[in-house]
Amino acid sequence: MEYKDYYKTLGVNKTAGKDEIKKAYRKLARQYHPDMNSGDKRAEEKFKEVNEAYEVLSDPAKREKYDQFGSSWQQYERGGGRPEDFDWNQWSARPGGQTYTRTVTPEELEQILGGGFGASFGGMGGFSDFFETLFGSMGGRSGAARGGQARSTQTRTMRGQDAEHPVQISLEDAYRGTTMNLQWEDGRKIEARIPPGVKTGSKIRLSGQGGVGMGGGQAGDLFLKVEVRPHPTFTREGDDLRVSLPLDLYTALLGGKVMIPTLERPVELTIPEGTSNGQVFRLRGLGMPKLKHPEERGNLLATVQVQLPTKLSQAEKELIEKLRALRA
């Protein structure tokens, strides 16, 4: 049986520390990950080898046993012995012993690699004969016995990874709600319902539309992260809307009726006489729907902006002078 140099597999020295080993593993696992090398059998084998090496060198107990075994192997080779004649009895796991090993789980792999890969790791298969002879096979025993030891595999059922996708909508769509048709690069299409009242930062959950589950596991969820585009007329503040209300001087002084815009239709607003610049009128129930209670709505806040007349005629100037004199 061929001796496997795990240090060489990861490209580190035998004195390498835990962080250096992890860093080397992350780099190689990304390079040979099946999601990055679809259909490449050589990359698949390299990924298995890298994972096996990390399983041993990241575990202090396994690493110590592996280092002791490596010294004996080297001494045996230097003495002229053949690899196939090496005495494995003192090293191999014996039936009934309490030796158990495990592969790095997909969750741990996602944490180590920083996310961004699918669940294809789950089908990569077991460890090499060298590993299983030295440390024992995984989990429950199944399959044909070989060399007094049963080779085993273990299938994990795991839920697929959740995914997030940004979407942009208009303020009108956020007000009324809308339906979006999304299409992915692989041709998959999804119809997503955006409810009324969503705001920038809202997340819409689409159950079962995320990553594919492993071993028959349930698919993950897709979360649509909403961004509501700025509007040329209205500014949003929570469930309230703000709008500027230009008002001529004469209506501000004498009062009157004006039309004010809303997201539904213009409505009439009565302006009392003597309205000052910057005054805010609150129109209840004409703001945004509340996300979880769309039958309830925020308010529309209209801020008065008095427009002073320019380029006055002589007659207008004389009238204003008379008004000033009367109020003196």
PyMOL commands that set and color helices and strands:
alter all, ss='L'
color gray80, all
select helices_A, chain A and resi 6-10+18-32+34-36+41-57+60-78+83-85+106-113+120-123+129-135+171-176+249-254+314-327
alter helices_A, ss='H'
color red, helices_A
select strands_A, chain A and resi 145-146+149-150+163-169+178-183+189-194+203-206+222-228+235-237+240-248+256-260+267-271+280-283+300-307
alter strands_A, ss='S'
color yellow, strands_A
deselect
rebuild
show_as cartoon
